[in-house]
Each structure stands twice: as structure tokens, then as C-alpha cells.
Amino acid sequence: MAITVQHPSDDDIATMKTWPTWNKEISVFDWHYDVPETCYLVEGEVTVTTPDGQVVSFGPGDRVTFPAGLTYTWAVRKPVRKHFRLG
């Protein structure tokens, strides 16, 4: 189970911008995903560490997919605003 980071097409971005938004200040916290999440980062910089030590960084313009069933450590380096979809 791996986190994927992609650069979406303009059509995909238009769809993702209709999803709900989530904001977070600079912080470090653990987050567990019961269901998969796909998000589109509008602002901010994040580094996520997986339980097995994989480090994934992403920023504005990235579409990120998190698989269900794992807990990740989020390190928000710059305040985040993202659109997200669960499931």
C-alpha cells in the first residue's frame, strides 16, 4: 500500500475543486485512514511518513491518494488548504 502523488489534468482539477475543503496550520500529527482518500493540494507543503519509514512530500498542484488501513505522520511545513474525497 503506497501513497501516490500525481499532477492532474485541467479537467481533473476542475472536478476536484468541487470537493469539500480542509485547512490545517503548521503542525505534526498522526492520521489514520479508515477509507481511501484522494486530495488536491491548493496551498501548503506537507511531508508524510508511512509506518515503514517511506517519506512522501507534496505541495500545491499535487493530487495525492492515501490507501485505507494505515496511520501516517503528517508534518505540515506550510499551512494547507486542500480539496478531498473519501472512499
C-alpha contacts under 8 A as a table, 3 or more apart, distances in Angstrom:
res1	aa1	res2	aa2	distance
1	M	67	P	6.23
2	A	66	F	7.21
2	A	67	P	6.81
3	I	56	V	7.51
3	I	64	V	6.98
3	I	65	T	5.67
3	I	66	F	5.03
3	I	67	P	6.72
4	T	64	V	5.57
4	T	65	T	5.23
4	T	66	F	7.02
5	V	58	F	7.20
5	V	62	D	6.29
5	V	63	R	5.67
5	V	64	V	4.56
5	V	65	T	6.70
6	Q	62	D	5.74
6	Q	63	R	5.17
6	Q	64	V	6.49
7	H	61	G	6.57
7	H	62	D	5.24
7	H	63	R	6.01
8	P	12	D	5.81
8	P	13	I	6.30
8	P	61	G	7.73
8	P	62	D	7.10
8	P	63	R	6.28
9	S	12	D	5.15
9	S	13	I	6.24
10	D	13	I	5.03
10	D	14	A	6.27
11	D	14	A	5.20
11	D	15	T	6.53
12	D	15	T	5.19
12	D	16	M	6.16
13	I	16	M	5.02
13	I	17	K	6.11
13	I	40	Y	7.74
14	A	17	K	5.35
14	A	18	T	7.11
15	T	18	T	5.59
15	T	19	W	7.44
16	M	19	W	5.39
16	M	39	C	7.80
16	M	40	Y	6.63
16	M	83	H	6.44
16	M	84	F	7.42
17	K	20	P	7.92
17	K	40	Y	7.95
17	K	83	H	6.28
18	T	83	H	7.82
19	W	83	H	5.46
19	W	84	F	5.81
19	W	85	R	6.39
20	P	83	H	5.46
20	P	84	F	5.93
20	P	85	R	7.39
21	T	81	R	6.80
21	T	82	K	5.42
21	T	83	H	4.34
21	T	84	F	6.25
22	W	80	V	7.76
22	W	81	R	5.75
22	W	82	K	5.41
22	W	83	H	6.39
22	W	84	F	7.36
23	N	79	P	7.39
23	N	80	V	5.30
23	N	81	R	4.50
23	N	82	K	6.55
24	K	27	S	7.80
24	K	76	V	7.64
24	K	79	P	5.74
24	K	80	V	5.12
24	K	81	R	6.83
25	E	76	V	7.08
25	E	78	K	7.25
25	E	79	P	4.55
25	E	80	V	6.50
26	I	75	A	7.63
26	I	76	V	4.91
26	I	77	R	5.58
26	I	78	K	5.66
26	I	79	P	5.28
26	I	80	V	7.90
27	S	74	W	7.89
27	S	75	A	5.99
27	S	76	V	5.23
27	S	77	R	7.25
28	V	73	T	7.01
28	V	74	W	5.50
28	V	75	A	4.41
28	V	76	V	6.19
29	F	73	T	5.63
29	F	74	W	5.35
29	F	75	A	6.78
30	D	71	T	6.51
30	D	72	Y	5.56
30	D	73	T	4.33
30	D	74	W	6.02
31	W	71	T	5.37
31	W	72	Y	5.38
31	W	73	T	6.31
31	W	74	W	7.10
32	H	69	G	7.10
32	H	70	L	5.74
32	H	71	T	4.05
32	H	72	Y	6.37
33	Y	36	P	6.45
33	Y	37	E	7.45
33	Y	66	F	7.54
33	Y	67	P	7.18
33	Y	68	A	4.97
33	Y	69	G	5.57
33	Y	70	L	5.84
33	Y	71	T	6.38
34	D	68	A	5.17
34	D	69	G	5.40
34	D	70	L	7.67
35	V	67	P	7.06
35	V	68	A	4.44
35	V	69	G	6.98
35	V	86	L	6.42
35	V	87	G	5.30
36	P	65	T	7.21
36	P	66	F	5.55
36	P	67	P	4.58
36	P	68	A	4.45
36	P	86	L	5.87
36	P	87	G	5.03
37	E	65	T	5.70
37	E	66	F	5.19
37	E	67	P	6.77
37	E	68	A	7.57
37	E	84	F	6.87
37	E	85	R	5.67
37	E	86	L	4.52
37	E	87	G	6.08
38	T	63	R	6.95
38	T	64	V	5.61
38	T	65	T	4.33
38	T	66	F	6.38
38	T	84	F	5.70
38	T	85	R	5.33
38	T	86	L	6.58
39	C	63	R	5.60
39	C	64	V	5.31
39	C	65	T	6.51
39	C	82	K	6.41
39	C	83	H	5.44
39	C	84	F	4.12
39	C	85	R	6.27
40	Y	60	P	7.90
40	Y	61	G	6.72
40	Y	62	D	5.79
40	Y	63	R	4.47
40	Y	64	V	6.44
40	Y	82	K	5.47
40	Y	83	H	5.16
40	Y	84	F	6.38
41	L	44	G	7.19
41	L	59	G	6.13
41	L	60	P	4.95
41	L	61	G	5.68
41	L	62	D	5.62
41	L	63	R	6.58
41	L	64	V	7.93
41	L	80	V	7.34
41	L	81	R	6.30
41	L	82	K	4.37
41	L	83	H	6.57
42	V	59	G	7.72
42	V	60	P	4.87
42	V	61	G	6.02
42	V	80	V	7.52
42	V	81	R	5.56
42	V	82	K	5.30
42	V	83	H	7.47
43	E	59	G	6.82
43	E	60	P	5.01
43	E	78	K	7.99
43	E	79	P	7.04
43	E	80	V	5.23
43	E	81	R	5.06
43	E	82	K	6.87
44	G	59	G	5.75
44	G	60	P	6.23
44	G	76	V	7.53
44	G	77	R	7.16
44	G	78	K	4.61
44	G	79	P	4.92
44	G	80	V	4.22
44	G	81	R	6.60
45	E	57	S	7.47
45	E	58	F	6.05
45	E	59	G	4.59
45	E	60	P	7.22
45	E	76	V	6.12
45	E	77	R	5.26
45	E	78	K	4.96
45	E	79	P	7.10
45	E	80	V	6.78
46	V	57	S	5.63
46	V	58	F	5.57
46	V	59	G	6.41
46	V	74	W	6.87
46	V	75	A	5.66
46	V	76	V	4.58
46	V	77	R	5.62
46	V	78	K	7.17
46	V	80	V	7.87
47	T	55	V	6.74
47	T	56	V	5.60
47	T	57	S	4.24
47	T	58	F	6.60
47	T	74	W	6.11
47	T	75	A	5.17
47	T	76	V	6.61
47	T	77	R	7.46
48	V	55	V	5.74
48	V	56	V	5.23
48	V	57	S	6.27
48	V	72	Y	6.38
48	V	73	T	5.54
48	V	74	W	4.65
48	V	75	A	6.15
49	T	53	G	5.92
49	T	54	Q	5.58
49	T	55	V	4.56
49	T	56	V	6.44
49	T	72	Y	5.72
49	T	73	T	5.18
49	T	74	W	6.73
50	T	53	G	5.24
50	T	54	Q	5.13
50	T	55	V	6.55
50	T	70	L	7.91
50	T	71	T	7.12
50	T	72	Y	5.01
50	T	73	T	6.74
51	P	54	Q	7.41
51	P	70	L	7.60
51	P	71	T	6.86
51	P	72	Y	6.47
58	F	62	D	6.32
58	F	64	V	7.81
59	G	62	D	5.89
67	P	70	L	7.27
76	V	79	P	6.55
76	V	80	V	7.14
